[in-house]
């Protein structure tokens, strides 16, 4: 369905892309306010592209690589290291079914890359210790 829709909208997409600039607003991330009042942080396309490109320069992924994403996209870390980076690198992005199924998803998908936070490694270590 997507390929069909692309054929119908390709001209309009190219027109919009031609008008898009790096200083144009891409997204608004809302903070929880843990260190002050909650607020919306306006991020431009240039902000997002520069961060994803910097990750690519430090640790490029290659065609054929597969990234498993399981972190919530409500946080900029997950959006940057998974979503935006996969677009810059041109790799397949697989979404875990849930945080509870990550281990099974790892086995099923066998990704070449996965971004994590320290709490994930603590849980893995605890699971390994229980099996010893």
QUIFENFEN-V872986 format. One line per field, one symbol per residue. ss: DSSP state (2 for helix, 1 for strand, 0 for the rest). A space follows every 50 residues. Layout:
ss->???
This chain:
ss->02222222222222222220000011111100000000011111222222 22222222000000011110000002222222222222200111100022 22222222200011000222222222222220
